[in-house]
């Protein structure tokens, strides 16, 4: 049982580390996260930069939702131990 708990805690730490790369924790929202918006600037090729930002944000949003859901599952499992 202790090995299982240790494994879950390690996975939780890894997921939180990955989340911190694309999102920031939201205070007062429990274990909620808010996406960081990519900003490539507006100097050159503004239209292309905006397209890149939207594509990156969409990909990160999908990853953030998956990681956040996994984190909630880990927390639920830890509470049951």
Buried (B, 14 or more C-beta within 10 A) or exposed (E): EEEEEEEBEEBBEEBBEBBEEBBEEEEEEEEEBEBBEBEBEEEEEEEEBEEEBEEBBEEBEEBBEEBBEBBEBBEEBEEEE
